[in-house]
Each structure stands twice: as structure tokens, then as C-alpha cells.
Amino acid sequence: MAQYDSEKAITFETRGGESYAAFEGEIKVPENRANKNSKMIPVRYVRFPATGEKKGPPIFYLSGGPGGSGIQTAKHRRTAMFMALREYGDVIAVDQRGTGASRIYDQCRSNQIVPAAKKTSDEEYLGYYRRGFMECLARWKAEGIDVEGYTTTENSRDLDDLRKHFGADKMVLWGISYGSHLAMATIKEFDEHIDRVIIASAEGMNQTVKMPARTDDYFNRVQEAVNTQPAAKAMYGDIKSMITRVHAKLDKEPVLLKLPQRDGSTKDYMFHRRDMQHLASGMVSDPIHTRALLAMYNALDNGVTEPIASLMARFITPEDPVTYDVMSSLMDIASGMTADRKAAIAEEAQTSLLKDYLNFSYHLDGLAPELDLGDGFRAKPASDIPLLLLSGTLDGRTYIESQLEATEEMKNRTAVTVVNAGHNLFMLSPKVQETINLFMEDKPVIDTTIAVDLPDMSKTR
């Protein structure tokens, strides 16, 4: 097994107790290539050596988020897929700049604290977060962090530097969610050095902030799915009407919750309509989470708050300050949105179920215009590179029609629909891996529809 500069042989242990021979390594890259005096930062990775007879280009795994760790994903959620892809080349679990093992900066804790136990308007609430962001931005600059370096463009250039590090003429990109956004940006800049691309749950170049009306369309698809199960249909009835009732009730009178703490005590938290919309924005990712979300809406519709208190306690600590992470915050702000998209989102948010809470960076747009990458960055990729797109019909984060639009100028695209799948679809069916294998072997993918079972939506857990 060849070893590259700065690599160390390791035994890679997964959370499931499996062990694999691997190498860990790093390259140093400029924090901001536009600054000739830029300091160097690490991009660390774990490399799983190829096992097949015909070794192809290195395969880079690109995590979602932004902020996800490729190395941690290899340890847990997608271990089997990492190992299967070794048949086609070295598989590289990349921790993108500022994430996982490549993280070099702590989270910023601002001086802004949202009052936990009193009613506050949306504008007051957002004011705390906007001021908190500006505090953190100033603090990062004062600490010598080059905030203009945390962009998807710089991230894509890191990938090309990794390609060079491995002495490869081409690379294979394999990503999900934000990882697909990064893959598309890399196609635009390094087309000639990409062999092929596998993406799932795609987020297009101008899709960092999602369209509220498409979230409403997603709930229509959830309704159709629920209606196929008599028990779930009887339990929830008209889902959008239930959601609307709950939001209206919380708008009129937020609920004071007692959030359980680890030491056995409780802390007061005023639960607003926007809190429910925040929760929903995360839980619409996959049917199994949407099932739990519907149960929460049903509970609130019937005046029961305990499930909400337990869940909220997992995500927030009342009276904690507003916090931001360098990489995940700045990447989204830099990717931004076109003026037309921003105007459309503002209009749709007035009447949509989750308003404009699906992507919080929407509320920070314009605070630091110098960070924005511009509309040229947000143009769609156009290439004849072979691209495999896997999309779930019940993905509430990156919608199937949006994914098709984002990749419509990829001339050699194979689009596969996974029926009843959500955002995290890679491991739902062996047919997903079989499809990827065909694509990697440059064989035609004839079956472009894969069906997986819909969870029992009447279950509350």
C-alpha cells in the first residue's frame, strides 16, 4: 500500500466495532488564496486504500452541513459504502477546512442572550442573532481569522490541492447535501480534473436558502404518504390544517415549558411559534423524523407539551449566549442567494407554513456583503462529466424538483429517484449501492426508480 507525504498508517475503528487498515494525513492550504500573506491551515483526511484490481482516481467524500465531518461519517453512518467504494479507488474521508479533525477555531459565544422565559417578537429574536453575528465577525477578525477564506470556492480549491497531493490527474467526487453544493462548485472550477460525480440530496449553487412554497409542497407529499396508511390518516387528518392551527395557537399565546436538565432540575423556556418552525425545519429531512414531528404537532394541537419540552432540552440551554461557528456560518453566508431569489423567499414566507426559518443564513444576508461570492458563483454548473443524482421523494430539505433544476445543465446526468426516501438516502436500500456500482463501472443505469418502505407514520417514536 503506497503511502503519501505526511500520512501515518492507522487502524480505523468504527462505532460498530469494525477495524480497517487506513492512513491518516493532512495537507496545508492557504486560509485565503486571495491574500498573498495568508496563513496556512490544515485539511485532514483518512484514506482507505483501494481493494479492486483496476484502481481508478481517488474518491473524495464530501460531507453535508456545511460543517459535517467526513471522517466521523466513515466511522458510523456510511461505513459500508466507504468500504464498498474501495473497489474503484482509494476512498478519502475529507474533513473540510474548519470541520472535524481540520477544525482549529473554537465556537464564538457572543454577548447576546435571548430572553428565555418571556414573550419576544420575531424581530426582537432575530435582532439578538444579527447582533451576535456581527460581534463574532468582529471577534474573528480581531483574532486574525481571515473570514473571507471560509467559502465554498476556497473549499473546492482544497479538493484540487488534495488531488495534486495524491498525484492524480483526476478525482471522483461523492457528496450529499452541502457536499453536493461543494461538488458542483468544483465542477465549475476544475472540470478537466474530475472523472465523475455522485451526489445525493443535491443543493444547487443558488439553493443555499430554500423556497418556502416548496416546503409547503413537501407537506402535500407527506399528506399523500400518510393517506396510504389508515391509522396515520385517522390520527392526523389534514396535516397542513393541523400545523396551521398549532402555529396560530402559539402565535396567540406561547407556552412556558419546563426544560429538564441533566442535574434533575428544570429551566423555564417560552416556546414560540418560531421555535416550532425551527424544529420542523430540521425534522422534515427524513420520513422517520417527520413522523415524530407530526406526533408533536398532534400533541400541541391537543394541549400536550411534554414531548416538546424533552426535545427542546436536547438542543438548547435557556440563557446561553448566541453562538456561531466559523466554517458553517461563513460558508452559507458566502454562497448566499440572488436578489430575485431573496425577494421570492420574502414573498412566499408571508403565507408558507415554516416561513423563512428553513435556513437561518437568510436572516443574516446583507450584514457582511463583502463576504458574498456573487451571482457568478451561483450560476449552475454545465459540463459533460458523468453525474449520478440520487433524490428522495420525501426529502423536506432539498426538494426533488429543486435538485433536478440544479443539475439540469449537466449533459451526462443520470437521475435516480428513491421513492419514500428522505434526505439521508444512501443506506436505505442495497439497490442504491448497486446503482452507484454500475455508475462507477460506466455501465448503463436502467432502473432509475428505487422504492423503499414508508415508515409506519402512526407511530409516535
C-alpha positions, -999 to 999 in steps of 0.1 A, spaced: 0 0 0 15 33 -11 19 60 15 20 97 7 38 125 24 25 134 59 5 102 61 5 77 90 -7 41 89 -36 36 113 -62 10 123 -95 28 116 -121 18 142 -158 23 135 -185 29 161 -198 -5 153 -165 -21 164 -151 -29 130 -115 -22 121 -99 -13 88 -64 -6 76 -61 30 66 -39 61 65 -44 95 81 -28 126 67 -31 163 61 -22 190 36 -16 226 45 -36 251 24 -38 289 25 -67 302 46 -74 327 18 -57 322 -15 -66 358 -25 -43 370 4 -6 365 -5 3 367 32 -24 342 42 -15 318 70 -17 281 63 -44 259 78 -48 221 78 -71 199 57 -70 165 73 -83 132 59 -84 94 63 -76 74 32 -89 38 27 -67 21 1 -83 6 -30 -90 -31 -29 -100 -36 -66 -78 -49 -94 -85 -18 -115 -77 12 -93 -93 44 -105 -89 80 -94 -92 88 -57 -128 92 -45 -134 122 -22 -163 120 3 -178 155 8 -199 159 39 -231 179 43 -238 207 67 -218 228 60 -198 216 90 -201 178 88 -171 155 93 -162 130 66 -141 111 90 -169 107 115 -193 97 88 -170 69 78 -170 57 114 -207 55 117 -235 63 92 -220 52 59 -191 28 68 -204 1 44 -205 25 15 -170 38 21 -157 2 22 -177 -9 -9 -163 20 -30 -127 9 -23 -133 -15 -52 -129 15 -76 -101 35 -60 -87 50 -28 -116 64 -8 -108 96 11 -129 108 40 -122 145 39 -127 168 69 -132 201 50 -115 232 62 -127 242 97 -145 209 103 -139 178 124 -102 170 126 -94 201 105 -111 224 130 -87 249 145 -111 276 159 -135 274 188 -171 283 186 -178 320 191 -200 328 221 -214 363 217 -227 386 244 -262 383 230 -287 363 251 -323 358 240 -346 361 270 -357 326 277 -388 329 298 -407 359 283 -426 365 251 -405 381 223 -413 391 188 -397 375 158 -379 408 150 -366 411 186 -354 375 184 -337 379 151 -321 411 164 -302 391 190 -288 368 164 -279 395 140 -260 414 166 -244 382 178 -232 375 143 -217 410 139 -199 406 173 -185 372 163 -174 385 129 -155 414 146 -140 390 171 -128 366 144 -112 394 125 -95 407 157 -82 372 163 -65 371 129 -90 347 112 -93 355 75 -131 354 73 -131 358 35 -114 324 33 -143 304 45 -161 300 12 -171 271 -9 -148 283 -36 -118 280 -13 -132 246 -1 -132 234 -38 -96 246 -43 -86 225 -12 -100 195 -30 -79 202 -61 -48 205 -38 -57 171 -23 -59 157 -58 -24 170 -65 -12 157 -32 -22 122 -43 -5 127 -77 -38 121 -95 -48 137 -128 -85 133 -119 -107 128 -89 -142 113 -82 -165 135 -60 -190 118 -38 -212 141 -17 -245 147 -1 -264 179 7 -239 207 12 -213 182 -1 -232 183 -34 -230 221 -34 -193 218 -30 -191 192 -57 -209 215 -82 -187 244 -73 -157 221 -80 -171 211 -114 -173 247 -124 -137 254 -115 -119 221 -121 -140 204 -148 -109 189 -165 -97 172 -133 -130 154 -124 -137 119 -136 -172 116 -124 -196 128 -96 -220 110 -73 -244 133 -54 -275 128 -33 -300 153 -19 -284 180 -40 -282 216 -30 -277 238 -61 -255 268 -64 -284 292 -58 -302 270 -34 -285 275 0 -316 292 12 -347 271 3 -380 282 -11 -408 283 15 -435 273 -11 -416 241 -19 -417 232 18 -455 235 16 -454 212 -15 -433 188 6 -461 186 32 -485 178 4 -464 148 -4 -463 138 33 -501 140 32 -503 117 3 -480 92 21 -499 94 53 -532 88 34 -519 54 23 -519 43 60 -554 43 75 -542 46 111 -520 76 104 -547 92 82 -572 89 111 -547 103 136 -536 134 116 -564 142 92 -555 173 72 -518 178 81 -514 214 69 -546 224 88 -532 209 120 -499 227 115 -517 260 108 -538 256 140 -508 249 162 -488 279 148 -518 302 153 -523 290 189 -486 296 197 -487 330 180 -516 340 202 -501 325 234 -466 310 235 -462 281 260 -440 283 291 -421 250 292 -401 234 319 -370 220 302 -354 191 321 -317 195 329 -291 168 335 -289 176 372 -326 169 376 -337 205 377 -357 224 352 -354 257 334 -382 279 321 -384 284 284 -411 303 265 -419 282 234 -429 304 205 -444 296 171 -409 302 155 -395 275 178 -419 250 163 -409 262 128 -372 258 137 -379 223 149 -399 214 119 -372 228 96 -348 202 109 -372 173 112 -386 174 77 -353 159 65 -365 122 66 -398 104 70 -388 89 103 -382 124 117 -413 138 100 -432 111 118 -420 124 151 -427 159 140 -463 151 132 -467 135 166 -455 167 182 -479 189 162 -507 165 172 -497 167 209 -497 205 208 -530 205 189 -544 186 219 -528 208 245 -500 183 254 -465 199 257 -443 173 274 -428 158 242 -417 193 232 -400 201 265 -379 169 263 -369 176 227 -361 213 233 -338 204 262 -316 184 239 -309 214 217 -309 245 238 -299 257 272 -320 287 283 -300 319 288 -270 306 269 -255 332 245 -259 333 208 -231 312 192 -216 309 157 -191 285 141 -166 300 117 -169 274 89 -206 266 89 -217 302 93 -195 318 68 -198 292 41 -236 297 39 -233 335 40 -207 334 12 -229 312 -10 -258 335 -4 -287 340 -29 -295 361 -59 -317 393 -53 -346 377 -72 -345 346 -51 -343 367 -19 -374 386 -30 -393 355 -39 -385 339 -5 -397 370 13 -430 369 -6 -435 332 -1 -426 333 36 -456 355 43 -480 326 38 -460 295 40 -461 270 69 -425 273 80 -420 309 69 -383 317 63 -368 295 90 -356 266 69 -322 282 65 -311 307 91 -285 324 69 -314 341 52 -317 363 82 -280 373 82 -280 381 45 -266 416 38 -249 421 72 -214 415 57 -218 420 19 -180 417 14 -183 380 22 -208 373 -7 -193 353 -36 -217 369 -61 -241 358 -88 -214 343 -110 -207 317 -82 -244 310 -81 -247 301 -118 -255 264 -125 -227 240 -135 -226 230 -171 -205 200 -181 -204 166 -198 -188 150 -167 -208 118 -158 -230 127 -129 -253 104 -108 -280 122 -89 -300 104 -62 -331 121 -49 -357 111 -23 -394 119 -29 -399 127 9 -368 149 13 -380 180 31 -346 198 30 -336 196 -7 -367 191 -28 -367 167 -57 -377 193 -83 -351 217 -70 -324 190 -74 -333 184 -110 -332 221 -117 -298 225 -100 -283 198 -123 -302 204 -155 -272 217 -174 -251 186 -166 -254 169 -201 -244 134 -189 -266 132 -158 -283 101 -146 -311 109 -122 -324 82 -99 -355 87 -77 -357 69 -44 -394 66 -36 -403 72 1 -367 82 9 -358 114 26 -326 135 27 -303 107 41 -309 81 15 -276 64 9 -281 34 32 -318 28 28 -316 1 1 -289 -22 -13 -301 -10 -47 -286 24 -40 -251 8 -37 -258 -14 -68 -267 17 -88 -236 35 -77 -215 4 -86 -230 4 -121 -222 41 -125 -186 37 -113 -182 8 -138 -195 30 -166 -224 7 -171 -259 20 -180 -283 25 -151 -316 11 -165 -337 12 -133 -339 49 -124 -365 43 -97 -358 26 -63 -386 21 -38 -381 18 -1 -407 11 26 -425 40 41 -422 40 79 -454 35 99 -464 72 102 -489 65 130 -461 56 154 -451 85 177 -415 74 182 
